[in-house]
Structures are given as structure tokens and as C-alpha cells.
Amino acid sequence: MDNPTGTTQRVFDAYNAHELRALRALYAPAARTHRPGWPTEGGVDELGAAAEMDMIAFPDVRITPLL
């Protein structure tokens, strides 16, 4: 099992690099997600679609951890 801090950093890195394939690969196939304002929960496909929409709408978007 990987270090949770390392995995979290890879999520931030993939998102900030707009690497959707790398971002999706960090989630288990059975992962579930719920985005506020969306009517239902989704899986990895929906998570990827949401990230892609963010990146198209806000091309300079970056996420950073709260310390």
C-alpha cells in the first residue's frame, strides 16, 4: 500500500498538470464521488469528466493542499 501523503500529492500533481489519464489512474475502479450540486454520485468516469470541465472552464486552475 502506498503512503497516503504521496498518493494525495500525485493527485494534486496530475490535476495541476491537466493529466486526466494520470488522475483517473490514481482512483480505484470502484471509487465513488459526489460533487456538490450534481444530482447523483458517480465513479471514476464522472470524476474525470468533472475535472475536465474544470480545466476547460478555468484553464489556469490549480489546486493546493490546505496545511
C-alpha positions in Angstrom: 0.0 0.0 0.0 1.2 3.5 -0.9 1.8 6.3 1.5 -1.5 8.4 1.7 0.5 11.7 1.6 2.4 10.5 -1.6 -0.9 9.5 -3.3 -2.5 12.8 -2.4 0.5 14.7 -3.8 0.2 12.7 -7.0 -3.5 13.7 -7.3 -2.6 17.3 -6.9 0.3 17.0 -9.4 -1.9 15.2 -12.0 -4.7 17.7 -11.7 -2.4 20.7 -11.9 -0.7 19.2 -15.0 -4.1 18.6 -16.5 -3.1 15.0 -16.9 -6.6 13.4 -16.9 -5.4 9.9 -17.6 -2.9 10.0 -14.7 -5.5 11.5 -12.4 -8.0 8.7 -13.2 -5.3 6.1 -12.7 -4.9 7.2 -9.1 -8.5 6.1 -8.2 -9.7 2.5 -7.7 -12.1 1.3 -10.4 -14.9 1.1 -7.8 -14.3 4.6 -6.3 -17.4 6.7 -5.8 -17.5 10.5 -5.9 -20.2 13.1 -5.2 -19.7 16.6 -6.5 -21.7 19.3 -4.7 -24.6 20.4 -6.9 -24.7 17.3 -9.0 -27.8 15.1 -8.7 -26.2 11.8 -8.2 -22.9 10.2 -7.2 -20.6 8.9 -9.8 -17.5 6.8 -10.4 -14.1 7.4 -11.9 -15.6 8.4 -15.3 -17.7 11.1 -13.7 -14.7 12.3 -11.6 -12.6 12.6 -14.8 -15.4 14.4 -16.6 -15.8 16.9 -13.8 -12.0 17.5 -13.7 -12.0 18.0 -17.5 -14.9 20.5 -17.3 -13.0 22.4 -14.6 -9.8 22.5 -16.8 -11.7 23.7 -19.8 -13.7 26.4 -18.0 -10.7 27.5 -15.9 -7.5 26.7 -17.9 -5.3 28.2 -15.2 -6.9 26.3 -12.4 -4.6 24.8 -9.8 -5.3 23.0 -6.5 -3.1 23.1 -3.4 -3.4 21.3 -0.1 -4.6 23.1 2.9 -2.0 22.8 5.6 
